[in-house]
């Protein structure tokens, strides 16, 4: 298969690319690195990306920015960070990918554990992660040509504990290599409308 991995230079993206590259051709995409560059919050750039890559068999998104902070200080602009990037960025990819995936192809998006298990300062992430999953469930029943869409919902990564550990006391971390298996299951399996939790 020919697979686009958006966010391929990030911790999860690298692990996903390494897992899938054992069996498939990977097209690495980043906002500033990779074979191709695109800001997924800009649908014009997403369209240009797919115009360059041509037809593919799967698209994985392991990217998206969120703002963390206390609800009492949160502003609409700070909520908009996650809405523009992690939510609408992934929605943009899914909207454009429909026309560029081969029959039976798949889209795999990324949410996160705080959509189900909230943390302090994580209200923006909880909102966006839940919305990503809602979008995928709704899209799954409408995609044509046997196209599939799933979401990977992971806990905090072992590799990210130095940065994010203080937010996640009491949570069991997972290595990126284990999280990557859920993306493999989405891409190489047959299910659609699923949320694969790695907790």
KOLRO-471731 format. One line per 2 residues: number of its first residue (from 1); their letters; for each residue z, x, y of C-alpha. Coordinates in nm, 2 decimals. Example, Ala and Ser with C-alpha at 12.3 -4.5 7.8 and 13.67 -1.06 7.14 Angstrom:
<rs>
1) AS) 0.78/1.23/-0.45  0.71/1.37/-0.11
</rs>
This chain:
<rs>
1) XX) 0.00/0.00/0.00  -0.05/0.09/0.36
3) XX) 0.28/0.03/0.55  0.37/0.05/0.92
5) XX) 0.73/0.16/0.98  0.83/0.09/1.34
7) XX) 1.14/0.30/1.43  1.04/0.56/1.18
9) XX) 1.23/0.84/1.36  1.57/0.65/1.36
11) XX) 1.83/0.69/1.09  1.73/0.38/0.90
13) XX) 1.36/0.42/0.97  1.36/0.78/0.83
15) XX) 1.53/0.66/0.51  1.29/0.37/0.47
17) XX) 0.99/0.59/0.53  1.12/0.84/0.28
19) XX) 1.18/0.57/0.01  0.85/0.40/0.05
21) XX) 0.64/0.72/0.09  0.71/0.80/-0.27
23) XX) 0.47/0.52/-0.36  0.27/0.42/-0.05
25) XX) 0.10/0.54/0.26  0.33/0.53/0.57
27) XX) 0.22/0.49/0.93  0.51/0.61/1.14
29) XX) 0.55/0.43/1.48  0.81/0.50/1.75
31) XX) 0.85/0.43/2.12  0.81/0.80/2.19
33) XX) 0.73/0.97/1.86  0.54/0.91/1.53
35) XX) 0.17/0.88/1.45  0.15/0.60/1.71
37) XX) 0.37/0.49/2.00  0.44/0.14/2.11
39) XX) 0.72/-0.05/2.30  0.75/-0.36/2.08
41) XX) 0.91/-0.55/2.37  0.56/-0.55/2.52
43) XX) 0.32/-0.76/2.31  0.02/-0.59/2.48
45) XX) 0.13/-0.26/2.33  0.20/-0.42/1.99
47) XX) -0.16/-0.56/1.99  -0.29/-0.22/2.08
49) XX) -0.09/-0.06/1.80  -0.24/-0.29/1.54
51) XX) -0.59/-0.25/1.68  -0.55/0.12/1.61
53) XX) -0.40/0.10/1.27  -0.64/-0.16/1.13
55) XX) -0.55/-0.38/0.83  -0.22/-0.30/0.66
57) XX) -0.02/-0.44/0.36  0.33/-0.44/0.51
59) XX) 0.52/-0.39/0.84  0.88/-0.28/0.86
61) XX) 1.07/-0.29/1.19  1.38/-0.07/1.20
63) XX) 1.42/-0.06/1.58  1.57/-0.25/1.86
65) XX) 1.82/-0.19/2.15  2.14/-0.38/2.21
67) XX) 2.40/-0.37/2.48  2.77/-0.35/2.37
69) XX) 3.05/-0.45/2.60  3.33/-0.71/2.65
71) XX) 3.23/-1.07/2.70  3.43/-1.09/3.02
73) XX) 3.20/-0.83/3.18  2.88/-0.93/3.01
75) XX) 2.59/-1.02/3.25  2.27/-1.21/3.18
77) XX) 2.08/-0.88/3.23  2.29/-0.71/2.96
79) XX) 2.22/-1.00/2.72  1.85/-0.97/2.81
81) XX) 1.85/-0.61/2.67  1.89/-0.73/2.32
83) XX) 1.68/-1.04/2.37  1.39/-0.84/2.50
85) XX) 1.41/-0.55/2.26  1.57/-0.64/1.92
87) XX) 1.48/-1.01/1.92  1.15/-1.06/2.10
89) XX) 1.03/-0.71/2.01  1.05/-0.80/1.64
91) XX) 0.91/-1.15/1.71  0.62/-0.98/1.89
93) XX) 0.55/-0.76/1.59  0.56/-1.06/1.35
95) XX) 0.33/-1.27/1.58  0.07/-1.00/1.60
97) XX) 0.10/-0.88/1.24  -0.01/-1.22/1.10
99) XX) -0.37/-1.13/1.20  -0.36/-0.78/1.07
101) XX) -0.19/-0.80/0.73  -0.39/-0.82/0.42
103) XX) -0.34/-1.14/0.20  0.00/-1.13/0.04
105) XX) 0.13/-0.88/0.29  0.49/-0.87/0.42
107) XX) 0.69/-0.83/0.74  1.05/-0.70/0.72
109) XX) 1.28/-0.73/1.02  1.63/-0.59/1.09
111) XX) 1.94/-0.78/1.19  2.30/-0.65/1.12
113) XX) 2.64/-0.74/0.99  2.78/-0.85/1.32
115) XX) 2.56/-1.16/1.31  2.80/-1.27/1.03
117) XX) 3.11/-1.06/1.09  3.16/-1.03/1.47
119) XX) 3.33/-0.73/1.63  3.49/-0.68/1.97
121) XX) 3.23/-0.59/2.24  2.95/-0.71/2.00
123) XX) 2.87/-1.06/2.13  2.52/-0.96/2.23
125) XX) 2.45/-0.81/1.89  2.60/-1.11/1.71
127) XX) 2.37/-1.35/1.91  2.05/-1.14/1.86
129) XX) 2.11/-1.07/1.49  2.17/-1.44/1.41
131) XX) 1.85/-1.53/1.61  1.64/-1.27/1.42
133) XX) 1.74/-1.43/1.09  1.68/-1.78/1.22
135) XX) 1.33/-1.68/1.33  1.25/-1.53/0.99
137) XX) 1.36/-1.83/0.80  1.15/-2.06/1.02
139) XX) 0.85/-1.83/1.01  0.86/-1.80/0.63
141) XX) 0.76/-2.16/0.58  0.46/-2.13/0.81
143) XX) 0.30/-1.80/0.74  -0.05/-1.83/0.59
145) XX) -0.24/-1.64/0.31  0.07/-1.57/0.10
147) XX) 0.23/-1.36/0.38  0.60/-1.30/0.34
149) XX) 0.88/-1.23/0.59  1.24/-1.11/0.52
151) XX) 1.53/-0.95/0.71  1.76/-0.67/0.61
153) XX) 2.12/-0.71/0.74  2.32/-0.39/0.69
155) XX) 2.67/-0.28/0.76  2.74/0.02/0.98
157) XX) 2.57/0.33/0.85  2.77/0.63/0.72
159) XX) 2.55/0.85/0.93  2.64/0.66/1.24
161) XX) 3.02/0.65/1.20  3.07/0.93/1.46
163) XX) 2.91/0.70/1.73  2.99/0.35/1.61
165) XX) 3.29/0.40/1.38  3.55/0.29/1.64
167) XX) 3.37/-0.05/1.66  3.39/-0.10/1.28
169) XX) 3.75/-0.03/1.17  3.80/-0.20/0.83
171) XX) 3.42/-0.22/0.75  3.28/-0.04/0.45
173) XX) 2.99/0.19/0.57  2.67/0.23/0.37
175) XX) 2.44/0.54/0.35  2.10/0.49/0.50
177) XX) 1.94/0.57/0.16  2.12/0.26/0.01
179) XX) 2.01/0.04/0.31  1.65/0.17/0.25
181) XX) 1.65/0.01/-0.09  1.68/-0.34/0.06
183) XX) 1.36/-0.27/0.27  1.19/-0.16/-0.05
185) XX) 1.29/-0.48/-0.22  1.15/-0.68/0.07
187) XX) 0.82/-0.49/0.08  0.76/-0.45/-0.29
189) XX) 0.92/-0.77/-0.41  0.79/-1.13/-0.40
191) XX) 1.06/-1.32/-0.20  1.02/-1.47/0.15
193) XX) 1.26/-1.61/0.40  1.54/-1.40/0.26
195) XX) 1.82/-1.20/0.42  1.90/-0.89/0.22
197) XX) 2.26/-0.80/0.30  2.38/-0.44/0.25
199) X) 2.76/-0.46/0.30
</rs>
